[in-house]
Amino acid sequence: MPLNSSTMRRMRRAWIIASLGLWALATPAPSDAKVHVVATIFPLTDMVRQIGLEHVEVATLLPAGANPHTFEPTPAQIREVAAARIIVCIGAGLDAWATKLLAARSEPVTVVTVTDGLQLLGVEQGHDAHGGDPHVWVDPVLMRDHAVPAIAAALSQVDPEHRAAFASAAATFQSALTQLDTDIRTALAPLQNRDYVAFHSAWRYFGERYALHEVAVVEAFPGKEPSAREIVAIVDSARAAHVRALVIEPQVNPRIAQQIAGEFGGRTILVDAIGGPDVAGRNHYIELMRYNARAFVEALS
């Protein structure tokens, strides 16, 4: 009997986890002095680099352009996870694929889960099983006050020799995030209509921080296209709120979004919650968030 896709994914995960355990036993610890860190998504990678400076070596598990909700780790990630001394992840179900890999490690590892200890926003369909909306990193104030200290503490625990350097770099980065928050507020201040439609509900922490309102979501569950009835409801909500734009992300097919935006007389605007090292203008966390602030200004003007 042919295997269905769900069965094949479970078999693949089991193979990856088993392989990770074998690799962890066979791989010696890195000989260089740098702390090897693995982050699940690029924004976390950049935060680790800003705090760890030359004392860290950071790898990102999620490839550029991939969707963190539907990503399946490949055997290439096994080496990174097995060698890491620190793992930095979002949690709340967004990158559960990473925690599955961690479960097979034979050596202890320091884990920073950014959503731990945060009061998460309520969830749309698709995240409710995990207890909250995981997209906390799009709020630079949350990152300044919660994620940066947690990353600095983990680095200091693993590499106490450079504790002072980590503390100094973290304070500098926090100051930069404070300025980023001020600049985003200033950029968004003139906006009159603050309602938008999102393809994927990744921006509610950004909206909560800067008084923006998500009127409707096209893809309530990652990978699930809306029904005809749902599309009608989205269009009606957008028209009632005089929404001018539907924000989309690089990881999604824009065809449906463009059709829906056309129905309510709007347009699609590209935002990007993930960025990447090779994405010009979005290859550092602060640059990425400045890009998104400009995109929302364009969408709401």
N, C-alpha and C positions, 0 to 999 in steps of 0.2 A: 504494500500500500504506500503511495507517495506520502512523504512527510509534508505537513502544512507548514506555513511560514513561522507560526508561533513555536511549534516543536523544534524547528531548525534553529531558531534563536536561542531557545533554552539549551539545546545541545552545544551550541557555539559558546554560550556563556560558561557552561560547565567545563568545556575543554580549555577555555582561557584561564579559568580559575585554577584548574588542575596544573596547567602549564606554569602559572605564576608560582605555585608552591615549589615546583621542581626548580625553576629558575632561581628563586630566592635562596634555595639551599646550595646552588652551584655557583652563585655570583659573589665574588669577594666585595668587601666594602671599597668605595672609591679611595684611591691613594692620595689624591690631591687634597688640599686644605679647605677647599670651598665646600659649603654646605649644599648638598644636592636636594633641591626642592621640586616637587611636582605640583602644578596647579591645574585644576580641571578646565578652567576657561581663561582666555587671554587677559581680561581685565585684572584677574587675580595675579596672573604672572607678572604683569607690570607693577602691581603694588609690591610684590615681593622684591622685585628688582630695585624699586625706589627706596625700599627700607634696607635691603641686604647689601646693596651696592656691589663692590667687587668681591665680597665675601660669600656670595651665593652663585649657584648655577641652577637655572630654572628651566624646566620643560613644561610645555602645555599639552594636555591630553587631547582636548577638542581641536580638531583641525579647522583651519579657516574655512568659513562657509558652511560648516556642519551645524545641525540643529542639536542643542544640548538635550532636548527632551527625547529625541529619537535616536541619538548616537549609540552605536554599538562599538565597544573597544575592540581594537585589533591586536593581534599578537605583538605588533611593534610597541604597544604601550606596556607590555609586560616588563621589558627591561627597565623602563623608566620608573615604574611603580616599585619594582623589586629593589632598585638601588637607592631610592629616595630615603632621606632621613626625616623630611617633613612633607606632608600632603596638605594642600590648601584647597578646600572645596566649598561650594555654596551650601549644600544640604537641602533640606525640605523637599526632597524628591527630585530636584533638578538634575543632579549628577549622581544618582544612585548607582549607576554603572561603575563609578570609581570605588564606592564602598564595597561592592562585590569583589573587586580585585584586592582590596585591602584585607578582606576576610581570609585570604589564602596566604598572607605573608607569615613566614615563620619567625621573623625578627620584629620586635616592637618598633613602632614609628609614631612620631608626633603628628597629630591631625588637628588642623585648624578648620572648624566648620563655621562659616561666616554667619549663618542664620541662628546658631546656638545662642540662646539668651535674648533674642530679639522678639518683640511682639509683632508677629507677622500679620499682614493684611489678610482679609478674607479671600477666598479663592474662587476662581472660575472653574467650570467643569474641567476635569482633567488633572487638577492639582489637589483636589479636596482630600484625597486619600493620604496626603502627606502633611496635612494640618496647616497649610498657609501658602501664600504666594511667595515663591522663592526669589523673585527678581530684585532683591534688595540692593544690588550693586549699582543700579541706575540712580541711587540717591547718594550724592557725594558726602552729605553730612553723616549719614549712617556709616559710610566707609571711614570717614575721618574719626568718628567717635567710637566705633566698634571694631571694624576690621583691622585698621592700622595698629591699634594697641595689641590685638590678638596675634597678629603676624610678628610684630616686634618681640612679644613675649616668647613666642615659639622659637624664634631665631636665637634669642638670648639663652633659652634653656638648652638648646642643642650646641651652641657655640658661645659659651659665657665669656671667652676671651675678648670677643668683639661687642660685648653688651653696650658699652658706651657709644660705639659707632652706630649701632642699630637704634639706640634711643635718640641720638642726634638726628639721624636721617629720618626717623619716624616723625619727629617734631617739625622738621623742614617740610616734609610731605603734607603733614596736617595743615600747616600754614598755607601751602599751595591749594589744598582742598577748600580751605576757608575762603580764599580769594576766588576760586572757581564758583563756589556757592554764591558769592556776592555778584559775580559777573553774570551768572545765569539769571538771577533775580532781576538785575538791571535790564538784561536783554528781553525778558518776558514781561516786564512791567507795563509797557504801553498797550499790550494786547487787550482788546475788548471782549471778543468771543473766545472763550477758553475751552470749548467743547471740541472733541475730536473722535474719530472712529479709528480703531486699531485693527490691523490684521490679526495680530497676536497680542494678548494682554500682558505685555512685558513692561508697561510704563506707568503702572499705578503708583509706585513709590515716587517716581519722578513727579507725577501729577499731584500726589499728596503733599510733596515738599513745596511745589511751585504753583499750587492752586489751578491745576488743569483738570479737566473732567473727561473721562472716557465714557462716551455715550453708548457705544456698542462695540462688539468684537466679531470679526468675521470668522475666525477659526477658534472656537471655544476650546477645542481639544486638539493638541498637536497632530497634524496630518489628516484631520477630519474636515472635509469640505462642508460648508453649510447647506442645508436643505433649501428648497425653493421658498418654503414658509419662513425660514430663518432669514433669508435674504430680503424678503419683503419687510420683515420687522426691522432689520438693520437700516434699510433705505428710509422707512417711515420715521425712525428715530433720528436719523441724520437730517432729514428735511425739517422735522419739528424743531431741532436745535440749531438750524442754519449752519450745519457743519460744512466747512469748505474743503476738507482734505481727509484722506484715509492714509494713515502712516503704515508703511510696509517695511520689511527687513530683508537683507540680502539672502537669508536662508530660505525664503519662500518664493513660490511661483507667483508673479504679479498679475497673471491673467484674470483671475476671479476678482481680485481687488480693483483692477482697472474697470472691469464691467460694473461692479457695485458703485464705485465712485462716480462713474458716468451716469448711473441711474439717479443719484441725488444731486447731480450737477457739480460734483467736486473733482478733485484730482488726487493722484497718489504722490506721496512724499516719502523718500527713503530715509529711515532712521536706522541705527545700528547699535544694538545692545552689546555686541561681542567684540567687534573690531578685529585687529590682527597685526602681527609684526610687519607684514608686507602691504598693508592697506594705508596708502598715503593719507595723512591727515587724521587717521584713526588708529595709529600704531603706538599710542600711549593712552593711559586711562583719561588723563585730563584733556588731551586733544580729542579723544573720542566723545567725551561729555560736552565739550564745546561744540563739536560738530552737531550733536543731537539737539543742543539748545538752539542753534541756528536753524536746524531742520524744523523744529516745532514753531519757531517764529515764522518761517515761511509757510508752514501748514495752516497757522491760525491767523495770519494777516489777511 
